[in-house]
Amino acid sequence: MIKQLLFKGFSASLLFWVCYACSDATSKTKTIADTAALHTNNILPAEVKNTIDSNQKVIYLTFDDGPQHGTMAVARLCQQLHIKASFFMVGSHAEQKSDGFKIVDSIKRAYPLLLLANHSYSHAYSKYRYFYQHPQTAFDDFIKNQQLLAVPYKIIRLPGNSAWVTQNRLKASDLVKPVCNLLNNAGYNVTGWDVEWSFNHKTANPVQSADKMTGMIDSAFAKDKVFTKNHLVLLSHDRMFRSPQYLDSLARFIQLLQKNKDYRFETIDHYPQLKPL
Ligand SMILES: [Zn+2]
């Protein structure tokens, strides 16, 4: 089944770039129905609804560095499983692939299930320190990508660095704070990540198993090791899932999470407290 999801038109060459980043319809319907029933029977107070909502935990699956080998395989899997996900894409990568802009458009057309977001034009040329030490050049790089890919919302992920800029919060290392301030002043949001599904930097294959990753998600929620309580951003990379073996692993991971009815999936534009999009 997974093999059928693979994008047949992909080049055989593998592109390895260095990068160190809907609710569940059933449970949502049930929650609303339960709440309505309680109202009808006059036993509900508003606090009950708050109690129900407080159990909800939102997972934002994010895939970085596309378009590349693996992007469409991941996109088709998400479509098959009806799972929301966000793709942080790189303009120079789109230019390097013959079908790069076609892939970008495929993601854009799949909204609201899938969302395109901005991961810079150059991916910092993989020279992160130099890139961030020149904040105006870095800022211009993000704006170039926003325009080149016609990214729909002002949502950015920094290459190689987990920083956050939302309506009222800014969390960034000294290295990236200058560019974060420029992006903030221009009305952009920056989203980092809470948990990463790591990859082997020689093979680009996932390091952790699906079961291990599910445990990491459960633990991060339980220990509140997230930027915003009850909201968890997972970082992974499209290229990790380019082969059927590892796409199966991603499918298992998603299906394990779906068993927990407290969990639902959203695209990153639904993250709390973003500036107006
Ligand atoms: Zn990246």
Residues whose N, C-alpha, C, O or C-beta is under 5 A from the ligand:
A	BS01	ZN	V18 C19 D64 D65 P159 G160
